[in-house]
């Protein structure tokens, strides 16, 4: 029998294309707070292999009726930050194995950049 894990976060989002990644990296000032690799208040950058995804990290149990609210929230933030970028219509729901920990090393993008 398969054990369920109710303490693992769930990610709802999509793979970032190059144009969106460039726009998000160029954010400055107060808009920077809306996208982060560490903070899940708004949108979060996560990895699936070597691909970067942007979306919402959900730490509590998720019910089906909340999925559409989360989808609208993700698109609302991204449309505000990057109105010229065409966004995908479908989001993916992915289980997270663990929280990402950013470590300072030479392989990162540098201060103020998004992974």
Backbone bond lengths (Angstrom), bond angles and torsions (degrees), N, CA, C in turn:
res aa  C-N    CA-C-N  psi(-1)  N-CA   C-N-CA  omega(-1)  CA-C   N-CA-C  phi
1 X - - - 1.447 - - 1.533 108.46 -
2 X 1.312 116.75 143.91 1.453 123.25 -178.64 1.518 109.95 -86.85
3 X 1.336 117.05 130.77 1.461 121.70 176.36 1.523 109.90 -85.72
4 X 1.318 115.99 136.76 1.462 121.11 175.15 1.520 109.12 -88.73
5 X 1.323 116.33 146.64 1.463 121.71 178.81 1.526 108.06 -117.11
6 X 1.322 116.57 110.99 1.466 119.32 -178.24 1.533 112.68 -95.41
7 X 1.309 117.80 3.01 1.462 121.04 -179.86 1.527 112.55 -104.68
8 X 1.327 118.89 -2.47 1.456 122.14 -179.71 1.526 110.32 -87.21
9 X 1.330 117.76 135.56 1.471 119.37 177.03 1.528 110.92 -70.05
10 X 1.308 115.28 156.69 1.458 122.95 176.97 1.524 107.35 -119.01
11 X 1.318 116.72 138.62 1.447 122.66 179.50 1.526 109.03 -108.63
12 X 1.330 116.40 132.83 1.460 122.42 174.69 1.522 106.70 -121.68
13 X 1.326 116.63 117.26 1.449 119.64 -178.10 1.509 112.26 -179.71
14 X 1.338 116.17 -156.49 1.457 120.87 -177.93 1.523 110.28 -151.24
15 X 1.342 114.77 162.09 1.466 121.45 179.43 1.521 109.04 -70.33
16 X 1.333 115.76 133.66 1.461 121.25 179.53 1.522 110.56 -80.43
17 X 1.311 115.47 130.94 1.456 121.25 170.62 1.530 107.85 -83.22
18 X 1.311 116.57 166.24 1.464 122.05 -176.21 1.517 112.93 -56.89
19 X 1.335 117.46 -42.53 1.466 119.97 -176.84 1.526 111.52 -64.99
20 X 1.316 117.78 -40.27 1.464 120.76 178.17 1.516 110.17 -68.13
21 X 1.317 117.40 -41.55 1.463 120.64 178.81 1.523 110.65 -59.50
22 X 1.333 117.39 -43.91 1.475 121.25 178.34 1.527 111.39 -61.34
23 X 1.334 116.42 -43.94 1.472 120.42 -179.66 1.521 110.96 -63.32
24 X 1.324 117.16 -43.06 1.464 120.23 -178.80 1.525 111.33 -69.38
25 X 1.324 117.72 -35.35 1.467 120.83 176.94 1.521 111.45 -66.01
26 X 1.327 117.13 -28.73 1.467 121.64 -176.88 1.526 112.92 -84.71
27 X 1.321 118.37 -3.40 1.466 120.42 -179.71 1.524 110.64 -62.16
28 X 1.327 115.21 140.51 1.459 120.29 177.94 1.521 109.28 -135.39
29 X 1.311 114.85 171.76 1.464 121.07 175.63 1.519 113.44 59.03
30 X 1.322 116.56 -143.21 1.460 120.59 -175.02 1.528 114.04 -65.67
31 X 1.337 117.91 -21.62 1.466 119.96 179.67 1.527 112.69 -68.73
32 X 1.344 117.75 -23.12 1.475 121.69 179.92 1.526 112.23 -57.94
33 X 1.332 116.97 -30.36 1.465 119.57 -175.04 1.533 112.68 -68.13
34 X 1.328 117.45 -16.18 1.465 120.44 -176.04 1.524 114.15 -79.85
35 X 1.335 117.55 -15.43 1.464 121.43 -178.95 1.525 108.26 -136.77
36 X 1.338 116.62 127.56 1.457 119.74 -175.85 1.527 110.70 -148.27
37 X 1.319 115.63 156.12 1.459 120.55 172.01 1.522 110.99 -92.11
38 X 1.325 117.44 -10.08 1.466 121.22 -175.01 1.518 113.69 -120.35
39 X 1.315 117.95 -33.77 1.462 121.77 -173.59 1.522 110.00 -101.47
40 X 1.317 117.36 133.18 1.460 122.16 -178.22 1.522 112.80 -102.43
41 X 1.330 118.50 16.08 1.452 120.98 -179.24 1.523 110.92 -60.83
42 X 1.327 117.36 -46.16 1.463 121.72 -179.02 1.524 108.68 -113.85
43 X 1.322 117.67 -102.03 1.463 121.47 179.96 1.520 110.23 -108.36
44 X 1.309 114.50 151.33 1.458 121.37 -174.76 1.519 110.01 -126.66
45 X 1.316 116.85 140.62 1.456 122.87 172.60 1.526 106.86 -95.89
46 X 1.333 116.31 126.12 1.465 121.97 179.12 1.524 109.11 -130.54
47 X 1.311 115.81 165.82 1.459 121.93 -179.42 1.521 111.10 -112.15
48 X 1.327 114.88 142.44 1.465 122.72 167.23 1.520 104.50 -129.29
49 X 1.328 115.89 100.07 1.455 119.98 -170.42 1.515 108.54 67.21
50 X 1.331 116.98 -124.12 1.468 120.09 177.52 1.527 111.87 -102.76
51 X 1.324 117.62 8.60 1.467 122.60 179.67 1.519 110.51 -93.41
52 X 1.325 116.26 139.49 1.464 122.86 177.76 1.526 109.37 -95.16
53 X 1.306 115.52 133.37 1.459 123.12 178.17 1.521 109.31 -119.11
54 X 1.322 116.92 147.98 1.452 121.89 175.42 1.529 107.64 -123.37
55 X 1.314 115.27 138.59 1.456 119.51 -179.76 1.510 111.22 173.38
56 X 1.301 114.62 -155.24 1.463 121.99 -175.57 1.526 108.74 -113.66
57 X 1.319 115.81 131.85 1.456 121.73 175.62 1.517 107.72 -97.81
58 X 1.315 116.45 121.92 1.463 122.81 -176.63 1.525 107.98 -106.56
59 X 1.323 116.18 120.84 1.463 120.89 -176.88 1.522 113.45 -94.10
60 X 1.312 117.29 -19.96 1.463 119.90 -178.89 1.530 109.85 -102.81
61 X 1.322 116.77 170.57 1.459 120.41 176.77 1.515 109.77 -57.36
62 X 1.312 115.25 143.12 1.455 121.41 -174.81 1.517 109.80 -115.07
63 X 1.322 116.04 130.12 1.462 120.32 175.47 1.526 108.82 -103.24
64 X 1.294 117.13 154.61 1.459 123.20 -176.69 1.530 112.00 -56.57
65 X 1.317 117.36 -38.50 1.463 119.11 -177.38 1.530 112.98 -66.60
66 X 1.322 118.79 -17.99 1.466 121.58 178.14 1.525 113.28 -85.73
67 X 1.324 118.18 -17.37 1.461 121.19 -175.44 1.527 111.26 -60.61
68 X 1.323 118.11 -43.86 1.465 120.05 -179.50 1.527 111.22 -66.66
69 X 1.329 117.96 -36.34 1.470 120.94 175.87 1.526 110.66 -62.31
70 X 1.310 116.69 -42.02 1.460 121.64 179.56 1.523 110.10 -66.22
71 X 1.331 117.65 -42.04 1.465 122.00 177.36 1.531 110.62 -58.41
72 X 1.327 116.69 -47.06 1.464 120.55 179.42 1.530 111.11 -62.32
73 X 1.331 116.94 -39.84 1.460 121.32 179.01 1.530 111.56 -62.90
74 X 1.317 117.07 -45.26 1.473 121.67 179.31 1.526 110.23 -59.67
75 X 1.337 116.53 -50.95 1.463 120.11 -178.01 1.522 111.99 -67.80
76 X 1.306 117.76 -33.46 1.465 120.79 178.46 1.528 110.60 -62.85
77 X 1.323 116.88 -46.30 1.465 120.99 -179.99 1.527 110.54 -65.14
78 X 1.333 116.74 -47.61 1.462 119.34 -177.48 1.528 112.41 -67.49
79 X 1.319 118.03 -36.76 1.471 120.18 177.10 1.521 111.32 -66.65
80 X 1.327 116.85 -32.23 1.466 120.51 176.71 1.524 111.03 -71.06
81 X 1.336 116.92 -42.12 1.458 121.33 -177.13 1.527 113.16 -77.44
82 X 1.317 116.54 -36.59 1.473 121.80 -173.70 1.530 109.85 -134.97
83 X 1.329 118.74 68.35 1.461 120.35 -173.61 1.529 114.34 -64.50
84 X 1.331 118.80 -22.14 1.463 121.18 -178.04 1.524 113.17 -84.47
85 X 1.322 117.24 -15.73 1.460 121.30 -174.83 1.527 110.09 -83.63
86 X 1.318 115.74 131.85 1.466 120.89 175.31 1.527 108.25 -81.09
87 X 1.319 115.50 122.98 1.466 121.79 -176.99 1.524 110.41 -100.32
88 X 1.331 117.28 150.46 1.466 119.48 177.17 1.529 110.34 -65.37
89 X 1.309 116.83 154.87 1.461 121.28 -179.37 1.523 112.75 -87.34
90 X 1.319 117.20 -20.19 1.457 120.93 -176.99 1.521 110.74 -113.71
91 X 1.318 114.74 140.15 1.457 121.59 175.76 1.517 109.11 -106.84
92 X 1.319 115.80 155.59 1.448 121.76 175.36 1.517 109.05 -105.22
93 X 1.316 116.51 148.78 1.462 122.56 174.60 1.519 106.23 -112.82
94 X 1.332 115.52 118.58 1.464 121.12 -174.79 1.519 110.68 -127.79
95 X 1.307 116.19 140.92 1.461 121.12 174.15 1.520 108.35 -79.64
96 X 1.323 116.75 145.08 1.465 121.94 178.73 1.521 109.02 -102.71
97 X 1.325 115.49 135.50 1.458 118.79 179.47 1.524 111.00 -81.77
98 X 1.337 116.66 -34.57 1.454 121.18 176.75 1.509 108.55 -167.07
99 X 1.329 116.86 163.69 1.463 121.78 177.69 1.518 108.92 -70.69
100 X 1.319 116.75 141.18 1.463 121.15 175.67 1.515 109.39 -73.51
101 X 1.297 116.45 137.59 1.450 122.25 174.41 1.515 107.24 -115.03
102 X 1.327 116.94 121.18 1.454 120.45 179.11 1.515 108.60 -81.19
103 X 1.334 115.76 130.07 1.454 120.68 178.40 1.512 108.69 -120.17
104 X 1.338 117.00 134.89 1.465 119.27 179.65 1.520 110.57 -73.65
105 X 1.320 117.01 114.49 1.454 121.50 174.21 1.522 108.61 -153.07
106 X 1.289 116.76 177.74 1.462 120.52 -174.80 1.520 113.08 -73.97
107 X 1.335 118.92 -11.31 1.456 119.74 -178.82 1.507 113.05 -84.96
108 X 1.319 118.65 -8.98 1.457 122.10 -178.72 1.518 111.99 -80.91
109 X 1.331 115.80 171.37 1.459 119.87 -176.99 1.519 114.72 -80.89
110 X 1.321 118.07 -7.55 1.468 120.01 -179.93 1.509 111.71 100.93
111 X 1.332 116.01 169.76 1.462 120.82 -177.60 1.543 112.34 -60.59
112 X 1.313 115.53 137.07 1.448 120.78 176.21 1.519 114.19 78.41
113 X 1.307 117.89 4.61 1.465 120.95 -179.11 1.513 110.02 -104.05
114 X 1.325 115.08 157.50 1.465 121.49 176.85 1.511 108.41 -96.85
115 X 1.296 117.10 137.80 1.461 121.74 179.43 1.491 110.41 -65.04
